[in-house]
Amino acid sequence: MSEIVQESQIEIQPFSSEKVNINVLLEAGTHFGHQKSKWNPKMKEYIFATKGMVHIINLQKTLEKLREAYAFAKEMAQKGAKFLFVGTRKQAQDIIKQEALACGQFYVNKKWIPGTLTNFPSIRKAVQNLMRIEKMEVDGSINQLPKSEISKLMKLKKRLSERLEGIRDMKTLPDVLYVVDITKEEIAVAEARKLGIPIIAIVDTNADPTLVDYPIPGNDDAVRSIQVITEVIKSAILEGENYAMKKEVEEKEYEEKVSYYVSEEITEEVESLEDRES
């Protein structure tokens, strides 16, 4: 890896809020892939070497793909796109929730419900059921039911709350998926592909990078590796949204100025006409 490290010590551009370079990725363990026996041949172009029986990921390639994913996420955020962060493995759960909330996006970090995307109306119906139970608790009507029924509803509420927590306010399908471990989240990936929803994902050496639109070769097992890459995607979304807001303000100010000058010109013309008539 020393050859790769020497190639790039410069911070990635245009990452303005994240200082991510080869050293950061090395320290995060992003270069560690799976055992050679578990590799997917389609990851060949992203593998730098083999150390012992473990594949080492080419971090220069990781940086290149991270740039592409960043640019795409930023562009989509500028257009007002909504993202769904997906990562249900224990190492990813907290990070997925934290970073999704930090940029105001949706997330699934406990269990992917089959049909979350392809049978979206059913998911909305489940959300409505959850809200109905919550309403019954608030207005006290739940206490009028038999204890056995209350117990069933409470168990249902707990299950629905855990699974729908990050998507209960997602009233339409997401525009982009960000996934950690596409092998674990194969159902989510398959559903997004079926619906034509673009996918950004961390892809380890045991996975097929051709299944996603923006693969980021990297270790999807190490917490720090997941954290570093997910923070970059979050930053891209925030930067895109900030750019869109700034542009909207500038356009509004421009329209107000144009309106002011037009009004001034009309006033001057009216006054000129009045002077001539008098």
Secondary structure, 3 states (H helix, E strand, C coil): CHHHHHHCCCCCCCCCCCCCCHHHHHHCCCCEEEEHHHCCHHHHHHEEEEECCEEEECHHHHHHHHHHHHHHHHHHHHCCCCEEEECCCHHHHHHHHHHHHHCCCEEECCCCCCCCCCCHHHHHHHHHHHHHHHHHHHHCHHHHCCHHHHHHHHHHHHHHHHHHCCCCCCCCCCCEEEEECCCCCHHHHHHHHHHCCCEEEEECCCCCHHHCCEEEECCCCCHHHHHHHHHHHHHHHHHHHHHHHHHHHHHHHHHHHHHHHHHHHHHHHHHHHHHHHC
